[in-house]
Amino acid sequence: MTASTPTAPAARNGTLRRGIRITLTLAAATLAMPLVTAAHQIRPTPYGDHLTAHTPAVRADPALRMKGQAVEAYDPASGRRHWTYTRDGRRPLALRPAPGHAFALWSDGLVTDTARTHGRTVNWHRAVPGLSGWLAAGGTGRAADVLQSLDPASGMLAVITPQRIAAYRTMDGDLRWVLPAARGCAFEPRRTARIGGALLVAQPCGPTAAWTTELVAVDDLGRIVPDRRPLGNALPGGEGRARKVVAGAR
């Protein structure tokens, strides 16, 4: 007995069914593409950032101010609004202008650095542990002096909280050093002063503490103490070797 072979109509039907399946698969893929593209386009931006440029880039750093839920920059020559920066569900609590930088502290404890001249880029975001709860407990005025420049060129930015002082390299937001408050003490961001190149920060420790323990001096290298080891804060590949440290509390 020999094997039977499909008749011509059966072969044509099989070919037709395969063609229909291929057509349906291609149609489904074609219909899915706009959905995939739309899903990609509606993804939330990282950190809820929204940057809006209102005028072309300017040469001079624009003036900065907080207005409602936004950080706004204004052309120093014309007074026109230059750019706006907002974050979903957050509001700015403090600003620290610096050449080329617009540092902002937000209600969720996030610190950001926006390119001040054109406002089209957020250079970095840094979350500070415990900062949002402490800010919420004390009202908006508590944030006023949390951000402090540590050197004349604003190459280092300090974030002062009761528990610690953290220093970030402004070029890339890299954490360079941390100074914890001494046991039983707490830093007070609103009680600071500058003497020469040093930033003095109050550190109350109680009625029986010596006054020398209730005041610390820091700069871009960390706490100012005799015979401290130099800290390289340059970008990798520059002079010196950059390394992170924890500055001792005593």
Solvent accessible surface area in square Angstrom, and as a share of the most:
residue,aa,sasa,rsa
1,M,244,1.09
2,T,126,0.73
3,A,97,0.75
4,S,110,0.71
5,T,111,0.64
6,P,105,0.66
7,T,89,0.51
8,A,62,0.48
9,P,72,0.45
10,A,50,0.39
11,A,52,0.41
12,R,150,0.55
13,N,75,0.38
14,G,13,0.13
15,T,80,0.47
16,L,112,0.56
17,R,137,0.50
18,R,127,0.46
19,G,35,0.33
20,I,86,0.43
21,R,139,0.51
22,I,106,0.54
23,T,85,0.49
24,L,116,0.58
25,T,93,0.54
26,L,114,0.57
27,A,46,0.36
28,A,60,0.46
29,A,56,0.44
30,T,91,0.53
31,L,131,0.65
32,A,41,0.32
33,M,119,0.53
34,P,83,0.52
35,L,129,0.64
36,V,95,0.54
37,T,62,0.36
38,A,45,0.35
39,A,55,0.42
40,H,105,0.47
41,Q,134,0.59
42,I,139,0.70
43,R,151,0.55
44,P,122,0.77
45,T,65,0.38
46,P,99,0.62
47,Y,118,0.45
48,G,12,0.12
49,D,20,0.10
50,H,83,0.37
51,L,60,0.30
52,T,68,0.40
53,A,43,0.33
54,H,70,0.31
55,T,15,0.08
56,P,107,0.67
57,A,66,0.51
58,V,29,0.17
59,R,244,0.89
60,A,57,0.44
61,D,44,0.23
62,P,0,0.00
63,A,53,0.41
64,L,30,0.15
65,R,116,0.42
66,M,84,0.38
67,K,111,0.47
68,G,64,0.61
69,Q,101,0.45
70,A,9,0.07
71,V,2,0.01
72,E,8,0.04
73,A,0,0.00
74,Y,42,0.16
75,D,24,0.12
76,P,78,0.49
77,A,99,0.76
78,S,68,0.44
79,G,49,0.47
80,R,149,0.55
81,R,102,0.37
82,H,0,0.00
83,W,0,0.00
84,T,17,0.10
85,Y,1,0.00
86,T,38,0.22
87,R,14,0.05
88,D,86,0.45
89,G,77,0.74
90,R,99,0.36
91,R,98,0.36
92,P,9,0.05
93,L,17,0.09
94,A,4,0.03
95,L,36,0.18
96,R,63,0.23
97,P,66,0.41
98,A,3,0.02
99,P,97,0.61
100,G,33,0.32
101,H,31,0.14
102,A,1,0.01
103,F,1,0.00
104,A,2,0.01
105,L,0,0.00
106,W,0,0.00
107,S,33,0.22
108,D,43,0.22
109,G,2,0.02
110,L,13,0.06
111,V,0,0.00
112,T,0,0.00
113,D,0,0.00
114,T,2,0.01
115,A,13,0.10
116,R,33,0.12
117,T,39,0.22
118,H,59,0.26
119,G,0,0.00
120,R,120,0.44
121,T,64,0.37
122,V,23,0.13
123,N,68,0.35
124,W,11,0.04
125,H,28,0.13
126,R,79,0.29
127,A,77,0.60
128,V,10,0.06
129,P,93,0.58
130,G,60,0.58
131,L,1,0.01
132,S,45,0.29
133,G,47,0.46
134,W,50,0.18
135,L,4,0.02
136,A,86,0.66
137,A,86,0.66
138,G,36,0.34
139,G,41,0.39
140,T,73,0.43
141,G,40,0.39
142,R,74,0.27
143,A,0,0.00
144,A,49,0.38
145,D,40,0.21
146,V,0,0.00
147,L,3,0.01
148,Q,10,0.04
149,S,18,0.12
150,L,5,0.03
151,D,33,0.17
152,P,137,0.86
153,A,80,0.62
154,S,10,0.07
155,G,31,0.30
156,M,6,0.03
157,L,1,0.01
158,A,0,0.00
159,V,1,0.00
160,I,0,0.00
161,T,2,0.01
162,P,19,0.12
163,Q,96,0.42
164,R,72,0.26
165,I,0,0.00
166,A,5,0.04
167,A,0,0.00
168,Y,13,0.05
169,R,16,0.06
170,T,5,0.03
171,M,127,0.57
172,D,54,0.28
173,G,0,0.00
174,D,32,0.17
175,L,58,0.29
176,R,5,0.02
177,W,0,0.00
178,V,29,0.17
179,L,1,0.00
180,P,50,0.31
181,A,19,0.14
182,A,19,0.15
183,R,240,0.88
184,G,70,0.67
185,C,23,0.14
186,A,40,0.31
187,F,3,0.01
188,E,60,0.27
189,P,5,0.03
190,R,151,0.55
191,R,137,0.50
192,T,41,0.24
193,A,52,0.41
194,R,124,0.45
195,I,116,0.59
196,G,81,0.78
197,G,57,0.54
198,A,16,0.13
199,L,3,0.01
200,L,31,0.15
201,V,0,0.00
202,A,6,0.05
203,Q,4,0.02
204,P,40,0.25
205,C,30,0.18
206,G,37,0.35
207,P,142,0.89
208,T,136,0.79
209,A,35,0.28
210,A,59,0.46
211,W,187,0.66
212,T,78,0.46
213,T,65,0.38
214,E,47,0.21
215,L,73,0.36
216,V,3,0.02
217,A,25,0.19
218,V,0,0.00
219,D,20,0.10
220,D,42,0.22
221,L,57,0.29
222,G,1,0.01
223,R,45,0.16
224,I,70,0.36
225,V,59,0.34
226,P,121,0.76
227,D,148,0.77
228,R,73,0.27
229,R,185,0.67
230,P,110,0.69
231,L,10,0.05
232,G,22,0.21
233,N,24,0.12
234,A,43,0.34
235,L,74,0.37
236,P,110,0.69
237,G,89,0.86
238,G,41,0.40
239,E,157,0.70
240,G,63,0.61
241,R,213,0.78
242,A,30,0.23
243,R,86,0.31
244,K,124,0.53
245,V,42,0.24
246,V,110,0.63
247,A,16,0.12
248,G,49,0.47
249,A,28,0.22
250,R,246,0.90
